[in-house]
Amino acid sequence: MRHRLGRECLYVPSCRLGLYVALRHWCPPGGRVLMSPVNDDVIFFVVLAAGLRPVQAPLDARDGSIDMAAVPESDWRGLSAVLTTNLYGNPDPAPGLRARCDTLGIPLIEDAAHAIGSEVGGRPVGAFGDASVFSLSKHVGAKTGGFLTVADPALRTALASARDELLSPSRLGAEIRYALRPYAEAGVRGLRMVRAAHAALRLLGQEEREDIRMPLRPGELRRALAGAPGLTDFHSWVRVDMHDYRLRPGRTRLRRTERLLAGIDERLDAHRRGTERLLATAWAAPAAEGPVQPLFRVPLLVEDRDTAIAALARHRVTTGYLYDPPLDAYAGDAFTDPSPAPGPAAWFARHALPADPRHADQVIAVLTELGARPARRGRAEVGG
């Protein structure tokens, strides 16, 4: 990762923990952070846990990237940082955001969880910010781990110390579960027992999301905010989908992660080929000029997304990474500053069908057989 990005990298047990470390280092408690409303709710709670106020940015309805031109001057003033998302690997306008942050004298922090291999302005995503975070659970498929990268290598020691203070000790049971998980998942898929497995997990209280968004629990959240910054009071939100997000990694995790990371170029090539196939369909937004990005997911824009998801599920194609409704509609103005132009984000969140490019041919076949119609934007969704 040092070689790819040209900057210092620090291993972290999860992207979300790396982001928390970065926010705590660069942003004073009580600060305001511009971010995307179409994002994982875990990231929203990480921002709150860092003692910060999320400010939701207007988005480009074509790909869910931040629309800089639609951000009012009043929102730029008083920001403590800008946090990108690079949703599904589509880059946010990092060069422009970098210039604006420099003018304002605030840090740019890049969340590149979906964007290993993506580029913007001829440089890798993650090479523009004061800090950037990457996930090894996405393209790499390690289901654990990530990197915090920094522009100033002199900060590595301080950030490593901050990380280490937040880690919980490695546990033998957690390492055994991690080692066995790939075999258990392969067995469930092979026996076509995915639905039964999910039902069992829900019965045991191990599957925490019944809907796209986790329950907000506003009363508990207000009490947690009174103690921010800190992860302890936000643990029940931040741990969702990854209970080991603070766990010190054992040798089993590190060895598997190292092995999978060694094959990243082959994985990126597979994502790039599938992305090219999906971008050529009627459901895709027009591709940006330049080389095809190795997107983690390709956001196809489908009129009746729920029907399309059900059709894909019948063919054993799982659709994940949905972020609907946008965070300002989900959390309300009690916990975030809403977007001044929510229409494009709401439209994108409602119609985006994140397709795994490695299954491009199957996705195209299912949507074609279904007769899925591309979503069309009205005037309210094109602009503010």
Residue pairs with C-beta under 8 A, 6 or more apart in sequence:
1 9
1 134
1 147
1 149
2 8
2 9
4 124
5 124
5 126
5 127
5 132
5 149
6 127
7 127
7 149
7 150
7 151
7 153
8 149
8 150
8 152
8 153
8 155
8 156
9 147
9 148
9 149
10 18
10 147
10 148
10 149
10 150
10 156
10 159
10 160
10 163
11 145
11 146
11 147
11 249
12 18
12 21
12 133
12 145
12 146
12 147
12 148
12 163
13 144
13 145
13 146
13 167
13 244
13 245
13 246
13 247
13 248
13 249
14 135
14 137
14 144
14 145
14 146
14 242
14 244
14 245
14 246
15 111
15 113
15 133
15 134
15 135
15 137
15 146
16 42
16 43
16 46
16 238
16 242
16 245
17 146
17 163
17 166
17 245
17 246
18 133
18 134
18 146
18 147
18 148
18 163
19 43
19 46
19 83
19 109
19 111
19 133
19 148
20 46
20 49
20 50
20 166
20 231
20 238
21 148
21 159
21 162
21 163
21 166
22 109
22 131
22 133
22 148
22 159
23 33
23 46
23 47
23 50
23 52
23 81
23 83
23 109
24 50
24 51
24 162
24 229
25 131
25 155
25 158
25 159
25 162
26 81
26 107
26 109
26 130
26 131
27 33
27 50
27 52
27 80
27 81
27 107
28 80
29 50
29 51
29 52
29 228
29 229
30 51
30 52
30 53
31 51
31 52
31 53
31 79
31 80
31 81
32 52
32 53
32 54
32 55
32 78
32 79
32 80
32 337
33 47
33 52
33 53
33 54
33 55
33 79
33 80
33 81
33 82
33 83
34 55
34 57
34 66
34 71
34 75
34 76
34 79
34 81
34 82
34 83
35 43
35 44
35 47
35 54
35 55
35 56
35 57
35 82
35 83
35 85
35 327
36 56
36 57
36 59
36 64
36 65
36 66
36 83
36 84
36 85
36 87
36 92
36 327
36 345
37 56
37 57
37 59
37 326
37 327
37 328
37 329
37 339
37 342
37 345
37 349
38 59
38 64
38 85
38 87
38 323
38 324
38 326
38 327
38 345
38 348
38 349
38 352
39 85
39 87
39 111
39 323
39 327
40 321
40 323
41 213
41 214
41 237
41 240
41 323
41 327
41 330
42 237
42 238
42 240
42 241
43 85
43 111
44 54
44 327
44 330
44 331
44 336
45 234
45 237
45 238
46 234
46 238
47 54
47 83
48 54
48 221
48 224
48 225
48 228
48 234
48 335
49 224
49 228
49 229
49 230
49 231
49 233
49 234
49 237
49 238
50 228
50 229
51 228
51 229
51 230
52 80
52 81
52 229
53 336
53 337
54 327
54 331
54 335
54 336
54 337
55 75
55 79
55 336
55 337
56 326
56 327
56 328
56 336
56 337
56 338
56 339
56 342
56 345
57 66
57 67
57 71
57 75
57 339
58 66
58 67
58 70
58 71
58 339
58 340
58 341
58 342
58 344
58 345
58 384
59 65
59 66
59 67
59 339
59 344
59 345
59 348
60 66
60 67
60 344
61 343
61 344
61 345
61 347
61 348
61 377
61 381
61 382
62 285
62 286
62 348
63 87
63 88
63 90
63 285
63 288
63 299
63 348
64 85
64 87
64 88
64 90
64 299
64 345
64 348
64 349
64 352
65 85
65 86
65 87
65 90
65 91
65 92
65 93
66 84
66 85
66 92
66 93
66 97
67 341
67 344
68 93
68 96
68 97
68 100
70 340
70 341
70 383
70 384
71 340
72 340
75 337
75 340
76 100
76 104
79 104
79 106
80 106
81 101
81 106
81 107
81 108
81 109
82 97
82 100
82 101
82 106
82 107
82 108
82 109
83 109
83 110
83 111
84 92
84 94
84 97
84 108
84 109
84 110
84 111
84 112
84 129
85 92
85 111
85 114
86 92
86 110
86 111
86 112
86 113
86 114
86 115
86 118
86 125
87 114
87 299
87 323
88 114
88 295
88 296
88 297
88 298
88 299
88 321
88 354
89 114
89 115
89 117
89 118
89 271
89 293
89 294
89 295
89 296
89 297
90 118
90 293
90 295
90 299
91 115
91 118
91 119
91 120
91 125
91 293
92 110
92 120
93 120
94 108
94 110
94 120
94 121
94 123
94 125
94 128
94 129
95 120
95 121
95 128
97 108
97 128
98 108
98 128
98 129
101 107
101 108
107 129
107 130
107 131
108 128
108 129
108 130
109 129
109 130
109 131
109 132
109 133
110 125
110 126
110 128
110 129
110 131
110 132
110 133
111 132
111 133
112 118
112 125
112 126
112 132
112 133
112 134
113 133
113 134
113 135
113 137
113 138
113 146
114 135
114 138
114 295
114 296
114 297
115 125
115 126
115 134
115 296
116 134
116 135
116 138
116 139
116 140
116 264
116 268
116 294
117 124
117 139
117 264
117 268
117 271
117 272
117 293
117 294
118 124
118 125
118 293
118 294
118 295
119 125
119 290
119 291
119 293
120 128
125 132
126 132
126 134
126 149
129 151
130 150
130 151
130 152
131 148
131 149
131 150
131 151
132 148
132 149
133 146
133 147
133 148
133 149
134 146
134 147
134 149
135 145
135 146
136 142
136 144
136 145
136 146
136 147
136 257
136 260
136 261
137 143
137 144
137 145
137 146
137 242
138 296
139 264
139 267
139 268
139 271
139 294
139 296
140 257
140 260
140 261
140 264
140 267
141 260
141 267
142 253
142 256
142 257
142 260
142 261
143 178
143 181
144 178
144 244
144 249
144 253
144 257
145 249
145 253
145 257
148 159
148 163
150 156
150 159
166 231
166 246
167 246
167 247
167 248
168 246
168 247
168 248
169 247
169 248
170 247
170 248
170 249
170 250
171 247
172 250
174 244
174 247
174 250
175 250
175 251
175 252
175 253
178 244
178 252
178 253
178 256
179 252
179 256
188 194
188 197
189 316
192 316
194 316
194 318
198 207
201 207
202 210
208 214
208 240
208 241
209 240
209 241
212 322
212 323
212 324
213 324
213 325
213 330
214 237
214 240
216 330
216 331
216 335
218 332
218 334
218 335
220 236
221 237
221 335
222 334
223 233
224 233
224 234
224 237
225 335
227 233
228 234
231 238
231 246
238 245
239 245
249 257
268 294
269 294
270 357
270 358
271 294
271 295
271 296
271 357
271 358
272 292
272 293
272 294
272 357
273 357
273 360
274 298
274 356
274 357
274 358
274 359
274 360
275 292
275 293
275 294
275 295
275 298
275 357
275 360
276 292
277 357
277 360
277 361
277 364
278 284
278 298
278 300
278 355
278 357
278 360
278 363
278 364
279 287
279 292
279 298
281 300
281 364
281 367
282 374
283 300
283 301
283 302
283 353
283 367
283 372
283 374
283 375
284 298
284 299
284 300
284 301
285 299
285 301
294 357
295 357
296 321
297 321
297 354
297 355
297 356
297 357
298 354
298 355
298 357
298 360
299 348
299 352
299 353
299 354
299 355
300 352
300 353
300 354
300 355
300 363
300 367
301 348
301 351
301 352
301 353
301 374
301 375
302 308
302 351
302 353
302 367
302 372
302 373
302 374
302 375
303 351
303 372
303 373
303 374
303 375
303 376
304 372
304 373
305 350
305 351
305 352
305 353
305 375
307 370
307 372
308 353
308 366
308 367
308 370
308 372
309 319
309 353
311 366
311 367
311 369
311 370
311 372
312 318
312 319
312 363
312 366
312 367
313 319
315 362
315 366
317 356
317 359
317 362
317 363
317 366
319 353
319 354
319 355
320 354
321 354
322 349
322 352
322 354
323 349
324 349
324 350
324 352
325 346
325 349
325 350
326 339
326 342
326 345
326 346
326 349
327 336
328 336
328 337
328 338
328 339
328 342
329 342
329 346
339 345
340 384
341 383
341 384
343 380
343 381
343 383
343 384
344 381
344 382
344 383
344 384
346 381
347 375
347 377
347 380
347 381
348 381
351 375
355 363
356 363
